């Protein structure tokens, strides 16, 4: 089974959302033999290169332009690209 989880932002921004999604994705992969892909917006390139310590069993895909988290334009372009993913 393949599962896609969409979240607005990802590490290195740490908060309840990314930690919760990472725990769910790891447990689904480990306990239920599923393939999980987390789809998130693309932050500045330097931030995306940092290793995420939580993505042990799943893949992370970054979509949209490389913009700051607070950019409305970046979020709208992320949603447009997500629609065609």
FILUMDO-764999 format. One record per residue (C-alpha): residue number from 0; residue in three letters; x, y, z. Coordinates in steps of 0.25 Angstrom, whole numbers, always signed. Example, Ala and Ser with C-alpha at 12.3 -4.5 7.8 and 13.67 -1.06 7.14 Angstrom:
# FILUMDO-764999
0,Ala,+49,-18,+31
1,Ser,+55,-4,+29
END
This chain:
# FILUMDO-764999
0,Unk,+0,+0,+0
1,Unk,+5,+14,-3
2,Unk,+1,+26,+6
3,Unk,+4,+41,+3
4,Unk,+4,+50,+14
5,Unk,+4,+65,+11
6,Unk,+9,+75,+21
7,Unk,+11,+90,+20
8,Unk,+26,+91,+25
9,Unk,+36,+81,+29
10,Unk,+50,+80,+36
11,Unk,+58,+88,+40
12,Unk,+46,+95,+45
13,Unk,+42,+87,+57
14,Unk,+28,+87,+62
15,Unk,+17,+78,+66
16,Unk,+12,+75,+52
17,Unk,+25,+70,+46
18,Unk,+29,+62,+58
19,Unk,+15,+56,+58
20,Unk,+15,+53,+43
21,Unk,+29,+47,+44
22,Unk,+24,+37,+56
23,Unk,+12,+33,+48
24,Unk,+20,+31,+35
25,Unk,+31,+23,+43
26,Unk,+20,+14,+50
27,Unk,+12,+11,+37
28,Unk,+25,+7,+30
29,Unk,+30,-2,+41
30,Unk,+18,-8,+46
31,Unk,+8,-9,+34
32,Unk,+18,-11,+22
33,Unk,+14,+1,+15
34,Unk,+21,+11,+6
35,Unk,+20,+25,+12
36,Unk,+24,+38,+4
37,Unk,+23,+51,+11
38,Unk,+20,+63,+2
39,Unk,+24,+77,+7
40,Unk,+28,+90,+2
41,Unk,+42,+94,-3
42,Unk,+49,+103,+7
43,Unk,+62,+111,+4
44,Unk,+72,+101,-2
45,Unk,+81,+102,+9
46,Unk,+70,+97,+19
47,Unk,+66,+85,+10
48,Unk,+80,+79,+10
49,Unk,+80,+77,+25
50,Unk,+78,+62,+29
51,Unk,+65,+60,+35
52,Unk,+67,+50,+47
53,Unk,+53,+46,+47
54,Unk,+51,+40,+33
55,Unk,+57,+27,+36
56,Unk,+47,+18,+28
57,Unk,+40,+28,+18
58,Unk,+43,+38,+7
59,Unk,+41,+53,+7
60,Unk,+38,+60,-6
61,Unk,+39,+75,-7
62,Unk,+30,+82,-17
63,Unk,+29,+97,-21
64,Unk,+38,+108,-22
65,Unk,+50,+111,-12
66,Unk,+43,+122,-4
67,Unk,+42,+126,+11
68,Unk,+32,+119,+19
69,Unk,+24,+132,+21
70,Unk,+22,+134,+6
71,Unk,+8,+133,+1
72,Unk,+12,+132,-13
73,Unk,+21,+120,-10
74,Unk,+10,+113,-3
75,Unk,+0,+116,-14
76,Unk,+10,+110,-24
77,Unk,+13,+98,-15
78,Unk,-2,+95,-15
79,Unk,-3,+97,-31
80,Unk,+9,+87,-32
81,Unk,+3,+78,-22
82,Unk,-10,+77,-30
83,Unk,-2,+71,-42
84,Unk,+7,+62,-34
END
